[in-house]
Amino acid sequence: MPSPHSPTAPLVPANAENRYEVTRADLPLSCPMPGMALWNSHPKVYLPIVDDGGESVCAYCGACYVLRD
């Protein structure tokens, strides 16, 4: 599956996975992320995430985002 944050990747379904690994290039972090199809998703929310190995969980869909460098 293409990375949901790649600007040249085709749109991927929003909230299709329970866990996403993100990098500092993906900050500020939002759910759904840029590159995800938005037509069937919840409203876009920004999520706090800090330091390498930090995690954040979306209150709407429960997706867990893990920061990896």
C-alpha positions in Angstrom: 0.0 0.0 0.0 1.4 3.4 -0.9 2.4 5.8 1.9 -0.6 8.1 2.7 1.7 11.0 3.0 3.5 10.7 -0.4 2.5 13.6 -2.6 2.7 11.5 -5.8 0.9 8.4 -4.5 -2.7 7.8 -5.5 -5.3 8.5 -2.8 -5.6 5.7 -0.2 -8.7 5.0 1.8 -8.9 7.1 4.9 -8.8 5.3 8.2 -8.1 2.0 6.5 -5.5 0.9 9.1 -5.3 1.0 12.8 -1.6 2.0 13.0 0.4 4.4 10.9 4.1 5.1 11.2 4.9 8.8 10.5 8.1 10.9 10.3 8.9 14.5 11.2 8.2 15.3 7.5 4.5 14.5 8.2 4.2 17.1 10.9 1.9 18.8 11.7 0.1 15.5 12.1 -3.5 15.3 11.1 -6.1 12.6 10.7 -6.9 11.8 8.0 -3.5 12.6 6.6 -2.9 14.4 3.3 -3.2 11.9 0.5 -6.1 10.0 2.1 -9.5 10.0 0.4 -11.7 12.3 2.5 -15.1 11.7 1.0 -15.9 8.9 3.5 -13.9 10.0 6.5 -14.4 12.0 9.7 -13.6 15.8 9.9 -9.8 16.6 9.8 -8.3 16.9 13.2 -4.7 17.8 14.2 -3.0 15.4 16.7 -0.2 16.2 19.1 2.8 14.0 18.9 6.3 14.5 20.4 9.8 13.0 20.3 10.9 9.8 18.5 8.6 6.9 19.4 5.8 9.3 20.4 2.3 8.2 19.8 -1.0 9.9 19.3 -4.5 8.3 18.9 -7.3 9.9 16.8 -10.4 10.4 19.0 -12.7 9.9 15.9 -11.4 6.7 14.4 -9.0 5.3 16.9 -6.1 5.2 14.5 -2.7 5.2 16.3 0.1 7.3 14.8 3.7 6.5 15.8 6.5 8.9 15.2 9.6 7.2 13.7 12.7 9.0 12.4 
